[in-house]
Amino acid sequence: MNIRLASALLGALAGLAPAVQAQAPVPAPPPAALSAANPSQDKEGRIRVQLSALQQTLLSAEIAARIASLPFKDGDAFKAGQLLVSFDCALFRAQLAKAEAATEAARQTLKVNRRLAELGSISTLEVDQAAGKAKESEAEAAAMRVTVGKCAIAAPYSGRVAKLHVEPFQYVQQGKPIVEILDSQKLEVKLIVPSKWLAWLNKDTRFDIHVDELNRDYKARVTRLGARIDPVSQSVSLAGEVDGAHPELLSGMSGWASFTPPAAR
C-alpha cells in the first residue's frame, strides 16, 4: 500500500514539473559589457549617453521675506513669464511709499528755494543743499523700487519645475535656494567618444540613440564638439540633439549612441 501511494505522489509531482518550469521567470539580459579602454563604450562600439536640459537653473531669493505663494509643484509645467514665487512685501512697499513721499517733498523744497534765490531771499548754498537732498531722496526711492521688484520671481523661459527647496509661508533669507527649473522641451545629448573619431566625426554627424528607460530608438545629430581632448583617456566630449519633438523624453534619461564611420557606410 505504501509503495502504491509513493508511486502516485511521484506521478503527480512529475505532472506539475512542466507547469512550474513554464511559470519560472525569464532572466533579464545582462547589461552591455563595457570596453576596458573606454569605460563609456561597450564592446559593440556603442557610446553611453545621457539627456540633459539645455537650459536649467536654480532660482534663489534676492530679499529676506516670507513666501506668499508657490503656484507650481515638483514636475509642474509653466510658461515663460508666469509667476513662480511671490513674497510678502508689505513692509518694503510701505518703505517705498515713504521714500516716494520724501522725494516729492524734497522736489517741492528745491522748487521753492530756487524761487527764493531768484528774489535774493536765500543764498546759493541753500539751493545747492536742497538740490542734493532731492537727489538723495530720488536715489532712496529708486533703491526701494528695485527691492519691491524682487518680491516676485517670474519664469525666464517655459519649462518644468525640477525641485522645490522651500514650502509656502516659509520665511527665507537672502540667497536661499527657492526652485530648480529646466527647459524640458530642449534636451541635449551628452556623450564622450574616443578622440581618434575626430578624423571622421564633425558637427551635424548623424547617429542613433537607444533610450533605456523607454526602450525606444531615436535619430540625432552632433551639434557641438568639445574644446579639449582628455590626454589620459584620449577622449573628447560631444553634444547633440534629438530630431523632432518628443514629450516623452525627460532630462536624466540615458542610453546608448551608435555611430557609423564613413568606411562602414
C-alpha positions in Angstrom: 0.0 0.0 0.0 2.8 2.4 0.8 4.5 1.6 -2.5 1.4 2.5 -4.4 0.9 5.8 -2.5 4.5 6.8 -3.1 4.2 6.0 -6.8 1.0 8.1 -7.1 2.8 11.1 -5.4 5.8 10.8 -7.7 3.4 10.8 -10.7 1.6 13.9 -9.5 4.9 15.8 -8.9 6.1 14.8 -12.4 2.9 16.2 -13.9 3.4 19.5 -12.1 7.0 20.0 -13.1 6.3 21.3 -16.7 3.8 23.9 -15.2 6.4 25.1 -12.7 9.0 25.4 -15.3 6.6 27.3 -17.6 6.0 29.9 -14.8 9.7 30.4 -14.0 10.7 34.0 -14.6 12.9 34.6 -17.6 16.2 36.1 -16.5 16.9 39.7 -17.7 19.5 40.1 -20.3 22.9 41.0 -18.9 24.0 44.7 -19.2 26.2 45.6 -22.1 29.8 44.8 -21.4 32.0 47.9 -21.3 35.3 48.2 -23.0 38.3 48.4 -20.8 39.9 51.0 -23.0 37.0 53.4 -22.9 34.6 53.0 -19.9 31.8 54.8 -21.7 32.0 52.5 -24.7 30.7 48.9 -24.9 32.3 46.0 -26.9 29.8 46.7 -29.8 31.2 50.2 -30.2 28.2 52.0 -28.7 28.7 55.0 -26.5 26.9 55.7 -23.3 24.8 58.9 -23.5 22.7 61.0 -21.1 20.0 63.5 -21.8 20.1 66.8 -20.0 18.2 70.1 -20.3 19.8 72.7 -22.5 18.6 75.4 -20.1 18.4 74.8 -16.3 18.9 77.0 -13.3 18.4 77.4 -9.6 16.5 80.5 -8.6 17.3 82.0 -5.2 15.7 84.7 -3.0 17.1 88.1 -3.6 15.4 89.5 -0.4 14.7 88.2 3.1 10.9 87.8 3.4 8.1 85.3 3.9 6.9 83.3 0.9 3.4 84.3 0.0 2.7 81.8 -2.8 4.3 78.9 -4.7 1.9 78.2 -7.6 3.8 75.3 -9.0 4.9 72.0 -7.5 7.6 69.4 -8.5 7.1 68.3 -12.1 4.6 71.1 -13.0 4.9 72.8 -16.4 4.9 76.6 -16.7 5.1 79.2 -19.4 7.7 82.0 -19.8 6.7 85.0 -17.7 4.4 83.1 -15.3 4.9 83.7 -11.6 7.0 81.0 -9.9 7.3 82.6 -6.4 5.9 85.7 -4.7 6.9 87.1 -1.3 5.1 89.1 1.4 6.5 92.6 0.7 4.0 94.8 2.7 6.9 96.3 4.6 9.0 97.0 1.5 6.0 98.6 -0.2 5.4 100.9 2.8 9.1 101.9 2.8 8.8 102.6 -0.9 5.7 104.8 -0.4 7.6 106.7 2.4 10.6 107.2 0.1 8.5 108.5 -2.7 6.7 110.9 -0.4 10.1 112.2 0.8 11.2 112.6 -2.8 8.2 114.7 -3.6 8.7 116.9 -0.5 12.4 117.4 -1.5 11.4 118.4 -5.0 8.9 121.0 -3.7 11.5 122.4 -1.3 14.0 122.7 -4.1 11.4 124.4 -6.3 10.6 127.0 -3.5 14.3 127.6 -2.8 15.1 128.3 -6.4 12.3 130.9 -6.5 13.5 132.5 -3.3 17.0 132.6 -4.7 15.7 134.5 -7.7 14.2 137.0 -5.3 17.5 137.2 -3.3 16.0 135.8 -0.2 18.3 132.8 0.3 21.8 132.0 -0.7 23.0 129.8 -3.5 24.4 127.3 -0.9 20.9 126.7 0.4 19.7 126.0 -3.1 22.5 123.5 -3.7 21.8 121.8 -0.4 18.1 121.4 -1.4 19.1 120.0 -4.8 21.4 117.5 -3.1 18.6 116.5 -0.7 16.3 115.9 -3.7 18.8 113.7 -5.5 19.3 111.7 -2.3 15.6 111.1 -1.9 15.2 110.1 -5.5 18.1 107.6 -5.1 16.5 106.1 -2.0 13.1 105.8 -3.8 14.8 104.1 -6.8 16.6 101.6 -4.5 13.2 100.7 -2.9 11.6 100.2 -6.3 14.4 97.7 -7.1 13.7 95.9 -3.8 10.0 95.7 -4.4 10.7 94.4 -7.9 12.4 91.4 -6.3 9.2 90.5 -4.4 8.2 88.1 -7.3 10.1 85.7 -9.4 8.8 85.1 -12.9 9.8 82.2 -15.2 12.7 83.2 -17.5 11.6 80.6 -20.1 8.9 77.9 -20.5 9.7 74.6 -18.7 9.0 72.4 -15.7 9.8 72.5 -12.0 12.6 70.1 -11.2 12.7 70.6 -7.4 11.3 73.0 -4.8 13.6 73.8 -1.9 11.1 75.7 0.2 7.5 75.5 1.4 4.6 78.0 1.2 4.7 80.7 4.0 8.3 79.8 4.9 10.5 82.8 5.9 13.7 82.7 3.8 16.9 84.7 3.9 18.5 86.4 1.0 20.3 83.9 -1.2 18.2 81.0 -0.1 17.6 78.5 -3.0 14.0 78.5 -3.9 13.3 76.4 -7.0 15.2 74.5 -9.7 13.7 74.8 -13.2 14.6 73.3 -16.5 13.5 73.6 -20.1 12.0 70.2 -20.8 11.4 70.8 -24.5 15.1 71.5 -25.4 17.1 68.5 -24.4 20.8 68.0 -25.1 22.5 64.6 -25.7 25.9 64.4 -23.9 28.5 61.7 -24.5 32.2 61.1 -24.6 33.8 59.4 -27.6 37.4 58.3 -28.5 39.4 61.3 -29.7 40.5 59.3 -32.8 36.9 59.5 -34.0 37.6 63.2 -34.8 39.2 62.0 -38.1 35.6 61.5 -39.4 33.3 62.9 -36.7 32.2 66.5 -37.0 29.3 68.9 -36.5 26.0 67.6 -38.0 27.2 64.0 -38.0 24.2 61.7 -37.7 23.8 58.9 -35.1 21.2 56.8 -33.4 20.2 56.7 -29.8 18.6 53.9 -27.8 16.9 55.2 -24.6 17.0 52.6 -21.9 14.0 54.0 -19.9 11.7 53.9 -22.9 13.3 51.0 -24.8 13.0 53.2 -27.9 15.3 54.4 -30.7 15.7 58.0 -31.9 17.7 59.8 -34.6 20.1 62.5 -33.5 22.9 64.7 -34.8 26.1 66.3 -33.4 25.7 70.0 -32.5 28.9 70.7 -30.6 32.4 69.3 -30.3 34.4 69.5 -27.1 37.2 72.1 -27.0 39.8 69.9 -25.4 40.9 66.2 -25.5 41.5 64.4 -22.3 45.1 63.3 -22.5 44.7 60.4 -20.1 41.6 58.7 -21.7 42.2 60.1 -25.2 38.6 61.0 -25.4 36.6 64.1 -26.2 33.1 65.3 -25.2 30.3 65.8 -27.6 26.8 67.3 -27.5 23.9 66.6 -29.8 20.2 67.0 -30.2 17.4 64.5 -31.0 15.5 65.1 -34.2 11.9 66.4 -33.8 9.8 66.9 -30.6 9.4 64.1 -28.2 7.5 65.0 -25.0 8.2 61.5 -23.5 11.9 62.3 -23.2 13.0 63.6 -19.8 16.2 65.1 -18.6 18.3 62.5 -16.9 17.3 59.6 -19.2 20.3 57.6 -20.5 21.1 55.1 -23.2 23.4 54.2 -26.0 24.6 56.0 -29.1 25.6 54.2 -32.3 27.8 55.8 -34.9 28.5 54.6 -38.4 32.0 55.6 -39.5 32.3 56.6 -43.2 34.2 53.4 -44.1 31.4 51.2 -42.9 28.6 53.1 -44.7 
